[in-house]
């Protein structure tokens, strides 16, 4: 009973569209802030240093930025209703899942090499990753076809050699 209720609540709170987030991405998180009777959206631009594992409702990501020489980190629940949207600004290739070493860096050493993305590139980013998965499947199918062709060619050459021997 409890598991069914938990599953129902988690499915209801997940949004339909969410960009793929990875450590090393520079993102802009648009967060809803309520001040008195007014509600506004504030952007928080920074580097994703950590994504907590899990695909459930409780998964979070941590964004770090430097404000006037002081490092500021915010942890956001991925499926929070207070997050209006998440924009990916820069995609850097990193070799760590948790980038805690960035806390010790400042200045130029805190920069990561990567490519800046434009507004339309975010959609292309997810499409590229889908294409990579499709290419892997296609190459597996092609390799199977090539193996079958090689086997058929080997059988044909064996039959031809038997015919030549019988003559």
C-alpha positions in Angstrom: 0.0 0.0 0.0 2.7 2.5 1.0 4.9 1.6 -2.0 2.0 2.2 -4.4 1.3 5.6 -2.8 5.0 6.5 -2.9 5.2 5.5 -6.6 2.1 7.5 -7.4 3.4 10.6 -5.7 6.8 10.4 -7.4 5.2 10.0 -10.8 3.0 13.0 -10.3 5.8 15.3 -9.3 8.2 14.5 -12.2 8.1 17.0 -15.0 7.9 15.7 -18.6 10.9 17.6 -20.1 14.2 17.9 -18.2 17.6 18.4 -19.8 20.3 15.8 -19.2 22.5 17.2 -16.4 26.1 16.1 -15.8 28.9 17.3 -13.6 31.0 19.9 -15.5 28.1 21.6 -17.2 27.6 25.3 -16.6 23.9 25.9 -16.1 21.5 28.7 -15.3 18.8 27.6 -12.9 15.7 29.8 -13.0 14.3 29.6 -9.5 10.9 31.0 -8.3 11.2 33.2 -5.3 8.2 34.5 -3.3 8.7 37.8 -1.5 5.6 38.9 0.3 2.7 38.8 -2.1 5.0 39.0 -5.2 6.6 36.1 -7.0 9.7 36.5 -9.2 12.2 34.3 -11.0 15.8 34.6 -10.2 18.7 33.0 -12.2 21.6 31.2 -10.6 24.5 30.6 -13.0 27.2 28.2 -12.0 29.0 25.0 -12.5 27.4 21.6 -11.6 29.9 20.0 -9.2 27.7 17.1 -8.0 24.6 15.2 -9.0 23.2 12.9 -6.4 22.4 9.5 -7.7 18.9 8.4 -8.2 16.2 9.0 -10.6 13.5 9.5 -8.0 11.9 12.6 -6.7 14.6 13.1 -4.1 17.5 13.4 -6.5 19.4 16.7 -6.3 22.3 18.6 -8.0 24.7 21.1 -6.6 25.7 24.3 -8.5 28.7 26.4 -7.5 29.6 29.9 -8.4 31.9 32.6 -7.2 30.4 35.8 -5.9 32.8 38.7 -5.0 35.6 36.2 -4.4 33.5 33.9 -2.2 32.3 30.5 -3.3 28.6 30.0 -3.1 27.0 26.5 -3.5 23.3 25.8 -3.9 21.7 22.4 -3.9 18.5 22.1 -5.9 16.1 19.2 -6.0 15.8 18.2 -9.7 12.0 17.8 -9.6 11.3 20.9 -7.4 8.2 22.9 -8.4 10.3 26.0 -7.4 12.6 25.5 -10.4 11.0 27.2 -13.5 13.6 25.9 -15.9 17.2 24.9 -16.3 19.4 26.2 -19.2 22.7 24.5 -20.1 25.1 27.3 -21.1 28.4 25.4 -21.4 29.4 21.8 -21.7 32.8 20.8 -20.3 34.3 17.4 -20.6 35.3 16.3 -17.1 36.6 13.0 -15.8 35.0 13.1 -12.4 31.4 12.6 -11.2 32.0 14.7 -8.0 34.0 17.8 -8.6 34.9 18.7 -5.1 38.4 19.8 -6.1 36.8 22.9 -7.7 36.3 24.2 -4.2 40.0 24.7 -3.7 40.5 26.4 -7.1 40.3 30.1 -7.8 41.0 32.4 -10.8 42.1 30.8 -14.0 42.6 27.4 -12.6 38.9 27.2 -11.8 38.0 27.4 -15.5 37.2 24.2 -17.5 37.7 23.7 -21.2 34.4 23.2 -23.0 32.1 24.5 -25.6 29.5 27.2 -25.1 26.0 26.3 -26.2 23.4 28.5 -27.8 19.7 28.3 -27.1 19.0 25.7 -29.8 22.0 23.6 -29.0 20.5 22.2 -25.8 17.9 20.3 -27.9 20.7 19.2 -30.3 22.7 18.0 -27.3 20.1 15.5 -26.3 19.6 14.5 -29.9 23.3 13.9 -30.3 23.3 11.6 -27.3 20.3 9.7 -28.7 22.1 9.4 -32.1 25.2 8.0 -30.3 23.0 5.3 -28.7 21.4 4.6 -32.1 24.8 4.4 -33.8 25.9 1.8 -31.2 22.9 -0.3 -32.0 23.4 0.1 -35.8 27.1 -0.8 -35.6 26.2 -4.0 -33.6 23.6 -4.9 -36.3 26.1 -4.2 -39.1 28.8 -6.3 -37.4 26.3 -9.2 -37.1 25.5 -8.8 -40.8 29.1 -8.7 -41.7 29.8 -11.9 -39.7 26.9 -13.6 -41.5 28.3 -12.6 -44.9 31.7 -13.8 -44.0 30.3 -17.2 -42.9 28.3 -17.5 -46.1 31.4 -16.6 -48.1 33.4 -19.2 -46.2 30.8 -21.9 -46.9 30.7 -21.0 -50.6 34.5 -21.2 -50.9 34.4 -24.6 -49.1 31.8 -25.9 -51.6 33.9 -24.6 -54.5 37.0 -26.2 -53.3 35.1 -29.6 -52.8 33.9 -29.3 -56.4 37.4 -28.6 -57.7 38.8 -31.6 -55.8 36.1 -33.9 -57.2 37.0 -32.9 -60.8 
